[in-house]
């Protein structure tokens, strides 16, 4: 018995949509984090970035 071509197509599209949604969520999160850091640099120069780096370095040690 062969599967219905329409059912096969629907399952294929659903799996592809789920995979795309998971991948796009990860990409969106990375893009937002990058953009948030760039806004601080754009508005206030490198000073906030240097404070952040010093704070993280102090926090580690």
Secondary structure, DSSP 8 states (H G I E B T S, - for coil): ----HHHHHHHHHHHHHHHHHHHHHHHHHHHHHHHHHHHHHHHHTTHHHHHHHHHHHHHH-
